[in-house]
Amino acid sequence: MLCQAAAGLCAVGDVASWQNPRFGTRVQVGHRMNATERAIAAAGNLFGDATPFAPVPCFWTHQ
């Protein structure tokens, strides 16, 4: 929920999964926006913001 693989070690990216408290299950979203949003959340968590990462996955396309 805090993008942590272990204490002080974060796992982010479009292939990393996490426990999403909103849905109560592990989630993996292979999209670049997920990687960006998780990196922002992980940086905040490393600096003391203990807000769980619980987005609603969404996708967009031009196709």
C-alpha positions as CSV (number, residue, x, y, z in Angstrom):
1,M,0.0,0.0,0.0
2,L,2.9,2.3,0.6
3,C,4.9,1.2,-2.5
4,Q,7.4,-0.6,-0.3
5,A,8.9,-3.9,-1.0
6,A,10.7,-3.8,2.4
7,A,11.4,-1.1,5.0
8,G,13.0,1.8,3.2
9,L,12.9,0.0,-0.2
10,C,10.3,1.0,-2.7
11,A,9.1,-1.0,-5.8
12,V,7.6,1.1,-8.6
13,G,7.1,0.8,-12.3
14,D,4.6,-0.6,-14.7
15,V,5.4,-4.2,-13.9
16,A,5.4,-4.0,-10.1
17,S,2.3,-5.1,-8.3
18,W,0.9,-3.7,-5.0
19,Q,-1.9,-4.4,-2.5
20,N,-4.6,-1.9,-3.4
21,P,-6.6,-1.1,-0.2
22,R,-9.5,0.3,-2.3
23,F,-10.1,-3.2,-3.9
24,G,-8.6,-5.4,-1.2
25,T,-6.4,-7.3,-3.7
26,R,-3.0,-7.2,-5.4
27,V,-3.1,-5.1,-8.6
28,Q,-0.6,-4.8,-11.5
29,V,-1.3,-2.1,-14.1
30,G,1.1,-2.1,-17.1
31,H,0.7,1.5,-18.1
32,R,3.2,4.4,-18.0
33,M,0.8,6.6,-15.9
34,N,0.8,3.9,-13.2
35,A,4.6,4.0,-13.1
36,T,4.6,7.8,-12.8
37,E,1.9,7.9,-10.1
38,R,3.6,5.2,-8.1
39,A,7.0,6.9,-8.3
40,I,5.4,10.1,-6.9
41,A,3.7,8.2,-4.1
42,A,6.8,6.2,-3.3
43,A,8.9,9.4,-3.0
44,G,6.3,10.9,-0.7
45,N,6.3,7.7,1.4
46,L,10.1,7.7,1.7
47,F,9.9,11.3,3.0
48,G,7.3,10.6,5.6
49,D,3.9,10.8,3.8
50,A,2.2,7.5,4.8
51,T,-0.8,7.9,2.5
52,P,-1.7,4.5,0.9
53,F,-1.4,4.2,-2.9
54,A,-5.0,3.4,-3.8
55,P,-5.9,4.8,-7.3
56,V,-8.7,3.7,-9.5
57,P,-6.9,2.3,-12.6
58,C,-7.8,4.0,-15.9
59,F,-6.5,3.9,-19.4
60,W,-6.7,6.3,-22.4
61,T,-5.8,5.9,-26.0
62,H,-5.8,7.8,-29.3
63,Q,-6.7,4.7,-31.3
